[in-house]
């Protein structure tokens, strides 16, 4: 199966891995989408306060992703 992003065979080289830590909401409140995301292999970490910020972090990292 081909990986459309890399133009080659699917495999580890075609993927970017992240660790996502989401803060828990106090009991009875709706869960927030806030926390920390880390791009594995680079030790880069960014915090986010909402889903829009999370998407912006991912988009920024994708823009500078090594080819």
C-alpha positions in Angstrom: 0.0 0.0 0.0 1.4 3.4 -0.9 1.6 6.3 1.5 0.2 9.3 -0.4 2.2 11.8 1.7 5.6 10.3 1.1 5.0 8.8 -2.3 6.6 5.6 -1.1 5.6 2.4 0.7 3.7 2.8 3.9 5.8 2.3 7.0 7.4 4.0 9.9 9.1 6.6 7.7 5.6 7.8 6.5 4.3 8.6 10.0 5.0 11.2 12.7 4.3 10.1 16.3 3.0 12.3 19.1 2.2 11.9 22.8 -0.9 13.8 23.8 -1.7 14.6 27.5 -5.1 16.1 28.1 -6.0 17.8 31.4 -8.9 16.3 33.4 -11.9 18.6 34.1 -13.1 18.8 37.7 -16.1 16.5 38.3 -19.3 17.6 36.8 -17.7 20.0 34.2 -17.5 19.3 30.5 -14.1 18.0 29.6 -11.7 20.7 28.2 -9.5 20.1 25.2 -6.4 21.4 26.9 -3.0 19.9 27.6 0.4 19.2 26.2 1.5 17.6 22.9 5.0 16.2 22.3 6.4 15.3 18.9 8.4 12.1 19.5 11.9 11.9 18.3 12.4 15.7 18.7 11.5 16.3 22.4 9.5 19.3 21.2 6.5 20.1 23.5 3.8 22.6 23.2 0.8 23.3 25.5 -2.6 24.1 24.1 -5.7 25.6 25.8 -8.3 24.5 23.2 -8.8 22.4 20.1 -8.0 25.3 17.8 -4.6 25.8 19.4 -3.9 22.0 19.1 -4.7 22.1 15.4 -2.4 25.2 15.0 0.5 23.4 16.7 0.1 20.3 14.5 -0.2 22.5 11.3 3.0 24.4 12.3 4.9 21.2 12.9 3.7 19.7 9.6 4.9 22.8 7.8 8.5 22.3 9.0 8.4 18.4 8.9 11.6 17.0 7.4 11.1 15.3 4.1 
